[in-house]
Amino acid sequence: MGSFKSSVFILVLHLLEGSLSNSLIQLNNNGYEGIVIAIDPNVPEDETLIQQIKDMVTQASPYLFEATEKRFYFKNVAILIPETWKTKPEYVRPKLETFKNADVLVAESNPPGNDEPYTEQMGNCGEKGERIHFTPDFIAGKKLPQYGPQGRAFVHEWAHLRWGVFNEYNNDQKFYLSNGKNKAVRCSAAITGKNAVNKCQGGSCVTTPCRPNRTTGLYGKECEFIPDKEQMEKASIMFSQSINSVVSFCTEKNHNKEAPNLQNQKCNLRSTWEVIRDSEDFKTTTPMTTQPPKPTFSLLQIGQRIVCLVLDKSGSMTSDNRLKRLNQAGRLFLLQTVEQGSWVGMVTFDSAAYVRSELVQINSGTERDALTKRLPTAASGGTSICTGLRSAFTVIKKKYPTDGSEIVLLTDGEDNTISTCFNEVKQSGAIIHTVALGPSAAPELEELSKMTGGLQTYASDEAQNNGLMDAFGALSSGNGAVFQRSIQLESRGLTLQNNEWMNGTVIVDSTVGNDTLFLITWTAQPPQILLLDPSGKRQDSFTVDTNTKMAYLQIPGTAKVGIWNYSLQASSQTLTLTVTSRASSTTLPPVTVTSKMTKDTVKFPSPMVVYAKIHQGALPILRASVTALIESVNGKTFTLELLDNGAGADATKDDGIYSRYFTAYDTNGRYSVKVWALGGVARQKKIPQQNGAMYIPGWIENGEIKWNPPRPEINKDDLQGKQVCFSRTSSGGSFVASNVPNAPIPDLFPPCQITDLKAKIQGDKLINLTWTAPGDDYDHGRAYKYIIGISTNILDLRDKFNESFQVNTTDLIPKEANSEEVFVFKPESITFENGTDLFIAIQAVDKVNLKSEISNIAQVSLFIPPQTPPETPSPSLPCPDININSTIPGIHIFKIMWKWIGELHLSVALG
């Protein structure tokens, strides 16, 4: 039996291997299918927007086809229409498509007027992005001069989303020095244009030439590269797809490797086409010999939520208090998580299935209470997961089609027949969320979530980690407006002895407070409960259920903003506290935390990356304290501080996405992830995104510069933001690790790549380097040493780093991971003279001589300002007839000074 289970486990790992993405996109015979474009519920109803989306995709498809050398096109697209819009016969109910798994979101601009298209990219080069963002005004073609045709911009963003490439322009540094000359950051370098400054004052503007800084030689930030409207160059789409002649990506032949842009920084100087060629899409296709068909569209409208609980009541559920914990978590879902207006049914199963409740619409607390009474109270028999699922399909079909319905499947048992209903599940159109409870849940379980776009979670038998509550608390609707969703503020647990106390605080901030629930569970006897609101008033109205071993308090109205204090006292038992709430207003977006991992499976020694996105609406929350709790199947827990510093696992600094590598595997099997977030700073406005189409400042037509309206400026006060006090917890789901060796675990983890190396000239030909320190194991611990290589040839440095000139780093001792490193040196082995371009890279080495990848390559160019030629001395001037002690009204003269050129300088002070 053991060997069979092991072989099944390995098979499932192969089935599940891949990135953790709920996207439904599939590549089928060169055509992309299953693309979901969602219209945000806050967008006012406008039928023309639907046609404009269709036009954009239809325009984009042939452009994509030609840009990829006849390899890819858009085959079919689903447009997700808000529930609040009028229903129409041609609008059908979605199947697996939801707002949560949408690939493109069309939402109102924030702030108004900021219509920049962009793509969320959490990962590194070659890793798929999260979502493309457009605004209705952009879709409507109101930003053509700035971004070009919508279809072309869609292809630019698609390359971000699908192939993990980056921009080939740089808004932060628009020019760089090469052989002493200013060059615009662009790709290819054959794009023609002029450099100019648009100076505006009092409603009038004048065009002036760019002037270099006398110290650095670089053009100032106000200088812009203005492309010619008519070009011959065909590349590159990731620089500016809005240029008419641009129809392809940069290749290794025309890629501008010196340009300081994100593509070079993130992708090791590789062109976008090289990255695309390395993708699975490219490797599994060949060019088409015929023209592709036009895209087809389906119009889907969100309806009421339909969910059926499918709960395991087999004999193994009597172990480790699982049935009681199922009842506690089930009550949280029914009393709080599931939204008003939803339809809920319930099925239990062992070797057979039992309908506990047909679909009931949640209109009040009456239906919620009635459903909690239907939760299973006894357990026996075997495990037949497919029997439970088939019964749930029957329950749903009595009222609605199964398309777009949801099933929450919880099981703790093995079932080697689960694959027999995979086809039925696929054809049902239902979304299946899986909850694996305990160490023996069927290894194939996650495949059900994977094939339907559902959430996969895992809860161990360690009750103090509150994993089952977190799993059920995470099951809010993937379609409802954010103000309808349940938001978890706290999730804690502790095993107490000898009348010990579990003390803590919960912050109710101004963005939440409606429908707030405090829920406490125990394993033996009811604890003493003390809960104080922010004014110090004790809250005593808990409903106590001794059978289920839980107590809960629903705060009427909107909970008071501030710090709530709790103290729980007990002996020889485990207590947990869960606090949830909803948005305080339909107009003020709540602070939300969503968490995920890079993948749903990982093979040792590959690292896992944990992400937490913290936003208020579209605005990022910065400088929050974010901690991930990772629990293995053994019940062992690991904590990680997640960072938004743009180093290590974190792709972009200050974007509200916090990241960290996880390498502390202790066993094979499932791992669960939970994130805690506290406090932070909310930006007042969204800054321009790094991963979006370029805003064209203007065009040159017939030799004349025609300026576009200036890009919206960012106020420095908006960047500072305001302090916000909040507390949140979020389930990040689960992943499965394999190939983990028995203890002691060998050290096979190198330092992570340095991705933020910067260099500048300082003083007498000194070079100042700064970067974020990597660790001994990726971004943990401390590296052993650094190797710094320099070269005057950028490709030699990348491809022959070990043969490059090595800087003496004897005195450079690495700091702890994520610290700022500063190192100043003078290049001794290279002739460093005016106009010299010098390229620099770093490699970190750990104590067992494992080496990181070569860092991003930084560049410095030595610029020695030309000396101002001395002026020809003018004839001597007669000494002015001024008495040193005399006074000119309003002016005191202190000193008269002659320069050798005969120029008179008066040092004066106003009287």
Helices and strands as residue ranges (DSSP letters): H 2-16, E 26-28, E 31-33, E 35-39, H 47-67, E 73-74, E 76-81, E 104-106, E 118-120, E 131-134, H 136-139, H 144-147, H 150-163, E 175-178, E 181-184, E 193-201, E 204-209, E 224-227, H 237-240, H 262-266, H 272-277, H 280-283, E 296-301, E 306-312, G 315-321, H 322-332, I 333-337, E 343-349, E 353-361, H 365-372, H 385-397, E 406-411, G 418-421, H 422-428, E 431-437, H 445-452, E 456-459, G 463-465, H 467-473, G 482-484, E 487-496, E 500-508, E 512-522, E 528-532, E 543-545, E 550-558, E 562-570, E 573-583, E 591-597, E 601-603, E 608-616, E 619-622, E 625-632, E 637-642, E 657-662, E 669-678, E 681-682, E 698-701, E 704-707, H 716-720, E 722-723, E 727-738, E 758-762, E 766-772, E 785-791, H 794-799, G 801-803, E 805-806, E 820-825, E 837-845, E 858-861, E 891-898, E 904-910
